[in-house]
Amino acid sequence: WHVMYEKLVSHYKQYGRTSVGGKYGSDTKLLKWVYRQRDRYKTNIISPEEIELLEDIDFAWDATEKQWEENFASLEKFNEKVGHCNVPRYYIEKGLNLGRWLDTQRANRKKGIIDDGRERRLEIAGVIWEPFSHQWEEIFALLETFKQKHGHCNVPVIYQEGGESLREWLRTQRKNKRNGILDNIRQERLTKLGVIMDPITHEWEKMFTLLETFKQKHGHCNVPQRHKEEGQRLGFWLNYQRNRILDNVREKRLTKLGVIMDPITHQWEEMFALLGKFKQKHGHCNVPRRHKEEGQKLGIWLNNQRHRNSNKERRQRF
């Protein structure tokens, strides 16, 4: 026994602890002897003298408990350094992956297998059990502050509030909604605050409403390409709709409103409308070849129509 004890003393001097194995040496014989002393202690067959000698070198009768206490002490030191217990997952302190250890404590609490005493000590130390929920609430509060200042939730690209990139956070919330992983309560809170959860759809609907306004004013949907409605580039937007692949619902709504979706047909209608304006001004349709109407080469267009085999309907309209 004393021979192995002296071996353990040497090990203790080398590593500063009586744990054997892993990064603390690979002496299998000594490791088995250490386990045997713990078993003897549990079954009360170890002498008081042996207990005293082992405790002189800080022998851990319960290795798991001792390791937990050492890890907890490292967490307290981390808190003293940075002022909180939000340890990054891969943070290592003196060879200990403190972040992963803390994740384990959170997982044990969620499973209901953490000791009540340990749970209380971790809470007193400042551990947040649901760090992501806590962070979400903190950033949501910053978004509320932004709205109070600006009256809306349209956060600029490079804007930061409290050191946080609010726009990037909002982008993540919208992405989570698209992927079906944003819970309903959070979504409702964001919507109630004024966050547009689908800005692309919102923008489309806004422009469609402006197109309806244009039709009410003019009786048609032949919006000139450079036309603006309430400061918005409605003509450009409508032309973009004609030249992109639209879903069936949007295409049907535009067609039902009176939009000519074929860009070539639309261009013809625009030029024909300019011809109508020319006639109103001059009383005839004899457009000089080089004449432009609203920047469009109306004379050349009309000359091209004369030399093309237009369909019967167009010929009648001319």
N, C-alpha and C positions, 0 to 999 in steps of 0.2 A: 504493500500500500504506500509506504513512504517513498519508495523508488518512483512510483507513478506521480506521487504528490510533488516531488521535486521537479519532475518533468513538467508538470502543470505550472509550477512556480516560474520555471524558465520561459514557458509559453506566455505567461502573464507579463513578464518583464519585456518580452519581445513585442507583444501585440496590445498590451494595456487592458486586456480582458481575458476571461477564462472561457469564452466561447471558442469552440474548435470546429474547423471545417470551413469550406468556402474560401473567403478571402483571409480567414484566420488560420491558415495552415491546413495541411492534409494528412495529419497523423491519425490514421484510422484507429490504431490501438489506444491512443490517448482519448480519442472521441468516445469510444466504447466505455472506457473507464469513467469518464465524466458522466455519461448516461447512467452508469451503474451506481454512482454516488447519489444521483438524484432519486433513483429507485429506492436505494437504501434509506434515504431521508424520508421518503413518502411512507415507507413501511416501518419506520422507526427502529431500524436495526443498525444505525450508524452511531458511533460513540460520541459523547459530548466533546471529547478532545479533537476528534476528526472534524466535527462541525466547526469548532473554533478555528482550527488550522485553515480550513477552506474559506471561512468567512474573512479571515485575515487578508486573503487575496481577492476579496470581493466576488466570491463564487456565487453564481446565480442559481438558486434552487429551482426557480421557475424561469426558464430562459425566455419564454414568450412574454411574460410580464415585464421582465427586465428590459427586453428589447422595446416594448411599447413605451416604457417610461423614458428610455433614451430618445426615442423618436419624438415623443411629446416635448421633451426638453429642447430638441432641435427646432420644433415648431415655435416654441416660446421665444427662442433666440431670433428666429426669422421675423416674428412679430415685432420684437424690439428694434430690429434693423429697419424694417420698411413700414411699420405702423399698421399692418393688417395680416390676416392669415390666408389670403387668396394666393396660395402657392401654385406657381405654374406646374403643369402636369409632369414635366421632365426636369424640374429643378432638383439638383443634387447638392446636398450639404454633407461634406466630409464622407463621401462615399455612399451616403444614404439618399435614395430617390424619395425625397420628402413629399413631392407632389403626388406620386403614385401611392405612397402610404396614406396620405390624407384622402385620396379617392377611395381607398379601401375602407377607411372609417365611415365615409359617407354611404358607401354601398352596404356596409354592415348595419348601419342605422336604418336604411331603407328596408332591409330584410328583417329588421327587428332583433338582431343578434348582437348588438353592441351593449356592453355593460352600462347600466344607468349612471354609475359613478363616472365612467369615462366620458359618457355623453355630456354630462354636466360640466366636467372639466374642460372639454373641448369648446363648449358654448361660452363658458366664462372667458376662455382664452381669446374668443372672437371668431370662431369658425362659423361660416355661413353654410348651412347644410345643402341649400339649393342655390349654388352660386349663379347659375344661368338665369333663374327666376329673379334673383336679386339684381343682377346686372340689367335685365330687361326692364324692371321697374325703375331703376335709376335713369336709364336712357329715355324711357317714356316720360319721366318727369322733366328731363331736359327738353323734350319735344314740346311739352306743355308750356315751358318757359319761352321757347321760340315763338309759339303761337301768340302768347300774351304780348310779346314784343312786336310781332309783325302782322298779326291778324289772320294768318293762314299757315298751312303746313307744307308749302312748296319750298323745301329747303334747297338753297343754291348748292352747286357741286362742291365747292371748296369750303363751305361754311362749317365751322366747328362750334359746339356749345359745350362748355365745361371740359374742353379737351377731347370731346368725342366727335367723330364724323357722323353727324345725324343722317345725312343723305345716304351714306353707305349702309347704315343701320336700317333705314327705311327700305332700301333696295333689298336687303336680306328678308325683311318682313313680307314684302311683295312676292319674292321668290318662294318663301315658305308657303304662302297662300296658294300660289300656282301649283306647288308640289303636294298640297293637301296636308301640310304639317303645321300650319298655324292654327292654334285652337280657336274655337268660336268666340270665346270671351275676349281674348286679345284682339281678334279681328273687329269685334263690335266696339271695343274701346277706341281703337285706331280710327274707325269710320266715324264714330261719334265726335271725336276730336276734330275731324275734318280731313283726315288722310284719304287721298284717292288711291284705292288699292290696285286699280288697273288704269294707270294714266293713259295708256295707248287707246283703250276703248273710250275713256272719258273724252279724249281729244277728238276722236272720230265723231262721237255723238254731238260734241259742241259744233264741229264744222258742218255736220248734217243739218243741225238746227239753223245755222246761218244760211245754208242752201235753201231751206224752206222759206226763210225770210226773204231771200232774193226772189224766189218764185212768186211769193205774195205781192212783191213790188212790181215785177216785170212780166209776170204771166208765163214765164218759161224758165228753163234751167240752162240756157246757153250762156254760161258765165264767161266773159272774156278772160283770157289767160292771166292778164295783169290786174284784174279787178280785185279790189279789197272790200270786204264787208265787215264793218265795225273794227277796222284795223287788221283784220285777218286776211291772209292771201287765199281767198276762196277759189279764185280761178286756178291758181297753181295746184291747190289741193284736189280740185275736181279732176284736173288733167292727170294728176298722179293716180287717182282711183281708176281712171280709164286704162292706164298703162301697167297696172299691177294685177296680180292674181287675187281676186277677192273671194271671200266665202260667199256661198249662195244666198245667205240671208241678207247681207249688205248689198249685194248686187241687185237682188229683187227690190229692196227698199229704194235704191237709187233709180231703178228702172220705173217703178211705180210712181215715183215723184215726177218723172218726165225726163230723166237724164238719158242722153244718147251715149251708150257705153262704148260704141265703136269709135276710136279716135279719128279715123279717116272720115267717117260720116259726120262726126262732130265738127271737124275742121271745115268740111264743105258747108255745113249749116252756118258756121261763124262767118265765112266769106259771103254767103248768100245774104246774111243779115246786114253785112257791110254794104253790099250792093243796094239793099233796100234803103239804107241811110243815104247813099249817094244819090239815089233817085229823088228822095225827099228834098235834098238840097238843090239838085240841078234840074229836076223835072224830066229826066231821061236816064237811060242806062248806057249811053255811049261813053264808056270810061276810057280815057286815054291810056295807051299801053303802059306808060311809066307812072301812072297815077297810084299813089298810096293812100289808103284810108285807115286812119288810126294805126299807122305803122305797117300795115299789111299791103302787099303788092296786089291790089285789087285788079288793076289793068291786066297784068300778066295772067292772073287766075282766070279772069273772064275770057281772055283770048284762048287759054287752054281748054275751057269748057266748050268753046265753039268748035274746036278741032277734035273733041272726044265724042264717042258714041254714048251720050248720057242716056239713062233709062227714061222711059216714057213719063214717069211722074215728075222727074226733074225738068224735063223739056217743057212740060205743061206749066210748072212753077215759073220758069223763065218767061 
